[in-house]
Amino acid sequence: MASPERFSNLPAYAFPRLRRLLADVTPGPDPVVMTIGEPRHDLPDFVAPTLARSVGELAKYPPNEGTPALLAAISGWIGQRHGIEVGADRITVLNGTREGLFNAALALCPERKNGARAKVLVPNPFYQVYAVAAAAVGAEPVFVPATAATGHLPDFAGLDAATLDGTAICYLCSPANPQGAVADRDYLEALVTLADRHDFLIFADECYSEIWRDAPPPGALAVAQALGLADRVMMFNSLSKRSNLPGLRSGFAAGSADAIARFRVLRSYAGAPVPLPHQRVSEIAWADEDHVAANRALYQDKYAIADRVLGTIPGYLPPQGGFFLWLPVEDGEAAARRLWAEAGVQVLPGAYLARDVDGANPGAGYVRVALVGPAAETEDALARLRDCLYQEGS
């Protein structure tokens, strides 16, 4: 059981830290906020009428695991997108993937493994819920660097055998938040094989999977299923980024029937079911790809803008997926303060998304920039950012 002491050493969440960092800074003219990964493209056309038709269902308790129609829609999407058959008994609906990424650890992480405190592998930098989930179950977090030297993906295979043998869960985000790196099929095959050899689960956070530059990223569950090792992976996805619906709080987890059954038991006691009107919208959203393609095209246009405006900056990394830029700077906090004061552009220091390991923070020399606004606003803000931070002599 989690005790309060387990959370006492957690750093403050990124955005309260940012507010404190910038509290005494007067922003430059025409301020633009590029910190939070909140999509600002238009909602799909079907959202409002579907909510209106189903609003009366707020009078009913929603099914915790999802309506049959929603489970069927998600199953159909997985089949269409990843080419694998995943039945309704292998899926559970979530109140957003953050809830799932946390609660899955509560449901599936043992207290001990091989006679010692279980370990949870976390990419570094990372989405902060991974570390909080490890703390909640009393596991030992192992922060694995995901830096330029490793292609901005964690080198799990480089860990020693004792660490891997003690691992219960491994978190992976692809496309990666914040770096935009994509785990290709070879990487995923190697990781699934590693998980089977050392007997641990992979929690594949794929919530950015439908925003990509050139080709759709492979899914970890599909790769595992092709290897005959589907029980090694639980995949997570949502409508937040794919469909511009972060406020709908609608996602899913898919994995083995046994793991999903155990997850559903926990959620029946402690999970927040998705309201029925939101499930009705979700049924349509997972079955429709036209709005997803249109949304992706808008991001691809902004990739091109970023390449054009920032492409000559040493160390600039064109993202392969997702909607963040991971820009190299001398000091992320100093860069964020200067940008807000001089250019009116608000960005997130990379150190706030990572942990110090052996006295070093792999995010300290970066800022994260969210490409969520309109194209014209994005181009103007990136030009101001470039001129402030990267012009010769600046």
C-alpha positions in Angstrom: 0.0 0.0 0.0 1.3 3.5 -0.9 2.3 5.6 2.1 2.5 9.4 2.1 6.3 9.2 2.4 6.5 7.6 -1.1 5.3 10.9 -2.6 7.3 13.2 -0.4 10.3 13.1 -2.7 8.5 13.7 -5.9 9.3 17.1 -7.5 6.6 19.6 -8.1 4.6 19.0 -11.4 6.1 20.8 -14.4 3.5 23.5 -14.8 3.5 24.8 -11.2 7.3 24.9 -11.4 7.0 26.9 -14.6 4.6 29.4 -13.0 7.1 30.0 -10.2 10.0 30.3 -12.6 8.2 33.0 -14.6 6.3 34.7 -11.8 8.4 37.8 -11.8 8.8 38.0 -15.6 6.8 40.5 -17.6 6.1 38.9 -21.0 7.2 40.5 -24.3 4.6 41.8 -26.8 1.9 39.5 -28.2 2.6 36.6 -25.9 2.2 33.0 -27.2 2.0 30.0 -24.9 3.7 26.9 -26.3 4.1 24.8 -23.2 1.2 22.4 -22.7 0.3 19.6 -25.1 -3.3 20.6 -25.5 -4.5 20.4 -29.1 -6.1 23.6 -30.4 -7.4 22.3 -33.8 -11.2 22.2 -34.4 -13.3 19.6 -32.8 -14.7 16.9 -35.2 -18.1 17.9 -36.6 -19.9 14.9 -35.1 -19.0 15.8 -31.5 -21.7 18.4 -30.6 -24.7 16.7 -32.3 -23.7 13.4 -30.7 -23.5 14.9 -27.2 -26.9 16.6 -27.8 -28.5 13.4 -28.8 -27.2 11.4 -25.8 -27.3 14.0 -23.1 -30.2 12.2 -21.4 -27.9 9.3 -20.7 -26.2 11.4 -18.0 -29.0 10.0 -15.9 -27.5 6.5 -16.2 -24.4 4.9 -14.6 -22.0 4.2 -17.5 -20.4 0.7 -17.9 -17.0 0.9 -16.4 -15.3 -1.2 -19.1 -17.0 0.6 -22.0 -20.2 0.1 -23.9 -20.3 -2.9 -26.3 -20.4 -0.5 -29.2 -17.4 1.4 -28.0 -15.4 -1.8 -27.3 -16.3 -3.0 -30.8 -15.2 0.4 -32.3 -11.8 0.3 -30.6 -11.4 -3.4 -31.6 -12.1 -2.4 -35.2 -9.7 0.5 -35.1 -6.9 -1.7 -33.7 -7.6 -4.2 -36.5 -7.6 -1.5 -39.2 -4.6 0.4 -37.9 -2.4 -2.4 -36.6 -3.7 -5.4 -38.5 -4.3 -7.6 -35.5 -7.5 -9.0 -33.9 -8.1 -7.9 -30.4 -11.4 -8.9 -28.9 -13.5 -6.9 -26.4 -12.3 -9.1 -23.6 -8.8 -7.7 -24.2 -9.8 -4.0 -24.1 -11.0 -1.7 -21.3 -12.1 1.9 -21.7 -10.2 4.5 -19.7 -10.9 8.0 -18.4 -8.0 9.2 -20.4 -4.7 7.4 -20.7 -3.1 9.1 -17.7 -5.5 7.3 -15.5 -4.7 4.0 -17.2 -1.0 4.4 -17.1 -1.2 4.9 -13.4 -3.9 2.4 -12.4 -2.4 -0.4 -14.6 0.6 -0.4 -12.4 -1.6 -0.7 -9.3 -3.4 -3.7 -10.9 -0.4 -5.5 -12.4 2.9 -4.6 -10.6 3.9 -7.1 -7.9 5.4 -5.7 -4.7 8.4 -7.9 -5.0 10.2 -9.8 -7.8 12.9 -12.3 -7.4 13.0 -11.7 -3.7 13.5 -7.9 -3.9 11.5 -4.7 -4.3 10.1 -4.7 -7.9 11.6 -2.3 -10.4 9.9 -0.1 -12.9 11.8 1.2 -15.9 11.1 4.8 -16.9 12.6 6.6 -19.9 14.3 9.8 -18.9 12.9 12.4 -19.8 9.4 11.1 -19.5 5.7 11.7 -18.9 5.6 12.2 -15.2 2.7 9.8 -14.3 5.1 6.9 -14.9 7.2 7.8 -11.9 4.2 8.5 -9.7 2.8 5.1 -10.6 6.0 3.5 -9.5 5.9 5.4 -6.2 2.3 4.4 -5.7 3.1 0.7 -5.8 6.3 1.0 -3.8 8.5 0.0 -6.7 12.0 1.2 -7.4 12.0 3.5 -10.4 15.0 3.0 -12.7 15.4 6.1 -14.9 16.9 5.1 -18.3 18.5 7.9 -20.3 16.8 8.7 -23.6 19.3 11.2 -25.1 20.8 12.1 -28.5 23.4 9.3 -27.9 20.6 6.7 -27.8 18.5 8.2 -30.6 16.2 9.8 -27.9 14.8 6.4 -27.0 15.8 4.5 -23.8 18.4 1.8 -24.2 16.7 -0.8 -22.0 18.9 -3.6 -23.4 22.0 -1.8 -22.1 20.8 -2.4 -18.5 22.5 -5.1 -16.5 20.9 -8.5 -16.1 20.2 -8.1 -12.4 18.2 -4.9 -13.0 16.2 -6.5 -15.8 15.5 -9.6 -13.8 14.1 -7.4 -11.1 11.9 -5.4 -13.4 8.2 -5.8 -13.3 7.1 -3.0 -15.7 8.7 -1.0 -18.4 7.2 2.2 -19.7 7.7 3.3 -23.3 6.3 6.3 -25.1 6.4 6.2 -29.0 6.2 8.7 -30.6 8.2 10.0 -27.6 7.1 12.9 -25.4 9.0 15.2 -25.5 11.6 14.3 -28.2 9.3 13.1 -31.0 11.4 10.0 -31.6 9.7 6.8 -33.0 10.5 3.3 -31.9 10.7 1.3 -35.1 9.8 -2.4 -35.5 13.4 -3.6 -34.8 13.5 -1.6 -31.6 10.1 -3.0 -30.5 11.0 -6.6 -31.4 14.2 -6.3 -29.4 12.3 -4.8 -26.4 9.5 -7.5 -26.5 12.1 -10.2 -26.7 14.0 -8.6 -23.7 10.7 -8.5 -21.7 10.1 -12.1 -22.4 13.6 -13.1 -21.5 13.5 -11.2 -18.2 9.8 -11.7 -17.4 8.4 -8.1 -17.3 5.5 -6.2 -18.9 5.7 -3.3 -21.3 3.3 -0.5 -20.9 3.3 1.1 -24.4 2.0 4.7 -24.2 1.0 5.4 -27.8 -1.2 8.4 -27.4 0.7 10.4 -30.1 0.7 7.5 -32.6 -1.7 9.1 -35.1 0.4 12.3 -35.5 3.4 11.4 -37.6 5.7 12.9 -40.3 6.2 10.2 -43.0 4.8 6.9 -41.9 2.6 5.5 -39.2 4.6 4.3 -36.2 4.4 0.6 -35.5 2.4 -0.5 -32.5 4.0 -2.5 -29.7 1.1 -4.9 -29.2 1.0 -5.8 -32.9 4.8 -6.4 -32.9 4.4 -8.6 -29.8 1.5 -10.5 -31.2 3.5 -11.2 -34.4 6.2 -12.7 -32.1 3.7 -14.8 -30.2 4.3 -12.7 -27.1 1.2 -10.5 -26.9 0.9 -11.1 -23.2 4.1 -9.0 -22.7 2.4 -5.7 -23.8 -0.4 -3.5 -22.7 -1.0 -0.6 -25.1 -2.6 2.7 -24.2 -4.2 5.2 -26.6 -6.8 8.0 -26.4 -8.8 10.5 -28.4 -7.0 13.5 -26.9 -4.4 14.0 -29.6 -5.8 11.8 -32.4 -9.2 13.6 -32.4 -8.5 16.9 -30.6 -10.6 15.8 -27.7 -8.4 16.1 -24.5 -11.4 17.3 -22.5 -13.5 14.2 -23.4 -11.2 12.1 -21.2 -11.6 9.0 -23.3 -9.0 6.4 -23.9 -8.4 2.6 -23.7 -5.9 -0.1 -22.7 -5.5 -3.3 -24.7 -3.5 -6.4 -23.7 -3.9 -10.0 -22.7 -7.3 -11.1 -21.5 -5.9 -12.0 -18.1 -4.2 -8.6 -17.6 -7.3 -6.7 -18.8 -9.5 -8.8 -16.5 -7.3 -7.9 -13.5 -7.3 -4.2 -14.6 -11.1 -4.2 -14.9 -11.4 -5.5 -11.3 -9.4 -2.6 -10.0 -11.3 -0.1 -12.1 -14.6 -1.5 -10.9 -13.7 -0.3 -7.4 -11.4 2.7 -8.1 -11.8 3.8 -11.7 -13.8 6.7 -13.0 -16.1 5.5 -15.8 -16.4 7.6 -18.9 -19.9 9.3 -19.0 -22.2 7.7 -21.6 -22.5 10.7 -23.8 -18.7 10.8 -24.0 -18.7 7.1 -24.9 -21.2 7.7 -27.7 -18.8 10.4 -29.2 -15.9 7.9 -28.7 -17.8 5.2 -30.6 -18.0 7.4 -33.7 -14.5 8.9 -33.3 -12.7 5.5 -33.3 -14.6 4.5 -36.4 -13.9 7.6 -38.4 -10.5 8.3 -40.0 -11.3 11.3 -42.1 -11.0 13.8 -39.2 -7.7 12.1 -38.1 -6.1 12.5 -41.5 -7.2 16.1 -41.7 -5.8 16.7 -38.2 -2.5 15.0 -39.1 -2.1 17.1 -42.2 -2.2 20.3 -40.1 0.6 19.0 -37.9 2.6 17.9 -41.0 2.3 21.5 -42.2 3.7 22.7 -38.9 6.6 20.2 -39.1 7.5 21.9 -42.4 7.3 25.3 -40.8 9.6 24.2 -37.9 12.1 22.7 -40.4 12.1 25.9 -42.4 12.4 28.3 -39.5 14.7 26.3 -37.2 16.4 23.8 -39.5 19.8 25.5 -39.6 20.1 25.5 -35.8 22.9 23.2 -34.6 21.3 20.2 -32.9 17.8 20.8 -34.3 16.0 17.5 -34.4 13.0 17.2 -36.8 10.3 15.3 -34.8 9.2 12.0 -36.4 5.9 12.0 -34.6 3.8 13.9 -32.0 3.7 17.6 -31.8 6.6 18.7 -29.7 10.0 20.2 -30.6 12.9 19.3 -28.3 15.2 22.2 -28.8 18.8 22.4 -27.6 19.8 25.4 -25.4 22.5 26.1 -22.9 20.2 26.1 -19.9 16.5 25.4 -20.2 15.3 27.5 -17.3 17.4 30.5 -18.4 16.1 30.1 -22.0 12.5 30.0 -20.8 12.8 33.2 -18.8 14.6 35.0 -21.6 12.1 33.9 -24.2 9.1 35.0 -22.1 10.7 38.4 -21.3 12.2 39.3 -24.7 10.1 37.4 -27.3 6.8 36.8 -25.5 7.1 33.0 -26.2 6.5 30.6 -23.3 8.2 27.2 -23.4 8.8 24.5 -20.9 12.3 23.8 -19.5 13.3 20.3 -20.4 14.6 19.6 -16.9 11.0 19.7 -15.6 10.3 16.5 -17.6 13.3 14.5 -16.4 15.1 13.4 -13.3 18.6 14.0 -12.0 20.6 10.7 -12.2 24.1 10.7 -10.9 24.0 14.5 -10.7 22.9 15.0 -14.3 19.5 15.9 -15.8 19.2 14.8 -19.4 16.6 17.5 -20.0 18.5 20.4 -18.6 19.9 21.5 -22.0 16.6 21.6 -23.8 13.2 23.3 -24.0 10.0 21.7 -25.1 7.8 23.6 -27.6 4.3 22.5 -28.4 3.1 22.9 -32.0 -0.5 23.0 -31.1 -1.6 26.5 -32.3 -2.6 27.7 -35.8 0.1 27.6 -38.5 0.5 31.4 -38.8 0.9 31.8 -35.0 3.3 28.9 -34.9 5.5 30.4 -37.6 5.6 33.8 -36.0 6.4 32.4 -32.5 9.1 30.1 -33.8 10.7 33.0 -35.7 10.7 35.1 -32.5 12.2 32.1 -30.6 14.9 31.6 -33.2 15.8 35.3 -33.2 15.9 35.5 -29.4 17.9 32.4 -28.7 19.9 31.4 -31.8 20.8 34.4 -33.7 24.6 34.9 -33.8 25.7 37.0 -30.9 22.4 36.8 -29.1 
